Amino acid sequence: MPPPNLDSGPIRRSLDAGYPATPSDTSSRARRRAVMTRLAVSGAFAVLLLLWPMWASPHVPAVLSEESNPATALAARVLDAIDVTAVLTVVAALAVVAVMRKLPFGIGVVIACTVGAMVTTALVRQTMGATMQPADLPSGQLAAAASLLGAASMVASTTWRPVVLGLGTVATLAVAAAALTVGSASITGIVGAASIAFLWWPACSIVMLYSPDAAAREARNPLDTAALAVQRKLGRSR
């Protein structure tokens, strides 16, 4: 009878028992950590948004300034370019990118991140408009720009994501500077808009963590879409 070796029998199984981790387990733990990190970031900005009115000044009638200079005129043009039509056009373009990259949750995340941030901004402005100065209310243009940056970063490929983040950050900072130059937003308004955008961005990115799994499932069975998977999970949770 040949002597036992380390590549067979119970000896091999005992060695394997000491190393239970598999690639799937590792990726699952990494995803759980990523989910918790994103939840922490989103929750932190939600708390900041709740505390944000403490730094606002009491409401006073707005005094319009008639002064104008080239910097103010340029800033006003930048802000005027960010309207509902422009935002929806970019959202549609990002949805096309999500479809081309076959991201199962891409379109929903783009819509949730941008429309959610804009609706939240409008609700906050409507609710707090009577008690705060207009400039201290969250800037709608800045919230739109920051949420579009978040949506674009979530559907962009790994190769293009640094470019998207770099150019998008510059554009977002330019919008914030324009709002401060024109006087349509104060530092408090900038903080409020950023809090809303960074509340939605990490929360939506949690969904995108599961997009590779959904894409692999759809590749194996094109009829098993992400929507059907979510429906099955909701059915089991009832």
N, C-alpha and C positions, 0 to 999 in steps of 0.2 A: 504493500500500500504506500503510495507516494506521500511524503509529508505535506501537511497543509501549507499553503503559501498565502501571502497577503492579498492576493487578487481573487480569492475565492472563498466561499463558505461563510461561516459566522464571523470569522476574523475580519473580512472585508466589510460585512454589515456593521460590525461594531465600530470600525473606523469611520464609516459613513455617518453613523449616528452622532458622532461628535461634530459634524459639519452639516447641520440641517438646512442651512440657508441655500436657496436656489435663486437664479436670476429673477424669477417672477416674484419671490418673496422680497428680494432687495428692491425691485422697482416698486412694489406695493408699499414698502416702508418709506421709500423716497417720496412717493406720491402723497402719502399721509402727512409727511412733514411739510411738503409744499402746500397742501390744503390748509394745515394749521397756520402756517406762516401767512398765507393770503387772508385767512379769516382774521388773524390778529391785526394785520395792516388795515383791512376794511373796518374792523371794529374800532381801531384807534381813531381813524378819520371820522367815524360816526360819532364817537364821543367828542372829538374836536368840533364837529358841526353843532352838537348840542350845546357846547360851551361857548361857541363863537359869538352869540349875541352879547355876551358879557363885555366884549371889547368894542361894541358898537356905540356910537354917539346917539344921544336922543334925537328924535325926528325934529327937523326945522325946515321951513320952506326953502326950497332950492333957489339959489341965486345964480342966474345964468350970466356967464361972462361973455362979453362981446369981443374980447381980445383974440386975435388970430395971428399965427405965425406959420412959417413953412412946416415946422415940426408938428404943430397941432393939426394942420391940414392933412399931413401925411398920416398921422395917427387916426384921424377921423375916417380917411379912406380905407385904412386897414380894417377898422371896426365895421364900416358899412359893407365891406365885402363878405363878412360873416353873417349871412342871413339864413332863413329857413331853406330857401332854394339851394344855396351852396352846400349846406350841411347835408341835405337829403341826397344831393348829387354825389357827394363823397361817400355817404353810406351805401348808395347803390353800387358805386365802384368797388368798395370793399366787399360787398356781398358777391359780386362777380368774381373777385379774387378768391373768396372762400369756396365758391363753386368750382373754379378751375383747379384749385389745390385739393378738392375733394375732402373738405373738412366738414364732417357731419353736423357739428354744432356751430360752425362758423357764422352762418347768416343770423342765427338767433342771438349769438353773443354780440355781434356788431350792432344789431338793433337794440338789444337790451342795454349795452354800454352807453350808446349815444342818446337814444331816445329817453332812457331812464334818467340820465344825468340832466338832460334838458327839461324834462317834466319836473324833476325834483327841484331844479333851480327856479322854475316858474312858480311852483307851489310855495317855496320859501319866500320868494319875492312878494307873492300875493299875501301870504300870512303875516310877514314882518314889515310890510310896506308902511303900515300906519304908525309904527313905533320906532322906525330907524330912518336915518338919512338915506336918500336914494343911492349915494355913492358907497355906503356901507353894505348894501345888499349884494348878494353874489352876482358877479358879472356873467351875464348869459353868454357873451361871446367867448370869454375865457373858458367857461365850463364846456362849451361846444368844442373848442379847439383841443382841450385836454382830453375829453372823452373820445374824440376822433383819433388822437394819438394813441390812446389805449386800445381802441378797436383795431387800428392798423397794426399795432405791434403784435396782437394776438393772432392775426391771420397771415402775417408776413412769414416768409420762409426764414430759416435760420441764417441763410446767407445775407438776406436783405434786412433782417431785423435791426442790426446796429445802425444801418443807414436811416431806417425809418425812425428809430429812437432819437438819433442825433438831429436830423432835420426837423422832426416833429417837436422836439424839445426847444429848438431855436425858434420855431414858429410860435409855439405856445408862449414862450417868454416875450416874443415880440408883441403878441396880442396883449399880454399883461402890461407891458410897458406903454402900449398905445392907450389902453384904458386909463392908466395913471396919468398920462400926458394930457389927454382930453379932459380928465376929471370925472369921467363916468363911473369910475371905481376907485375906492381908496384901498389901503393895505388890508383893511378888514374885509372889503368886498373881494379882493384877490384871494385871501385865505378861505373865505366861504366858498368861492367857486372851486378852488383846488380841493377842498375837503369833499365836496360833492363828487367831483370827478374821480378822486382816489378812493371814494367809498364804493363806486360802481366798478371801477377797473379791476381791483383784485378779486372782487366777488365773482365777476364774469370770467376771469381767468381760471377760476377753479373748475368751471365747466370744461374749459379747453384742455385740462389735464386728462380728461377721459376721451378726448377726440381720437387719439391714436387707436385705442381699443375699439371704438365704434367704427373707425375706418377699416381696421383689419376684419371686423365681423362682416361689414358690408362687402369687402373684397371676396370673402369666402361665400357669402350668400347675398347677392344684390337685393333680394327681397327683405332681408332682415335689416331694416334701417334703424338709425338712432332713435327715431320717434317711436318705433315699435318697441325698442328696448326699454325706453323710459315708460311707455305704457304698461309693459309687463311688470316693471319694478313697482309702479304705482298700484297695480292690481294686487301684487303680493303683499304690499304694505297695508292694505285695507283689512 
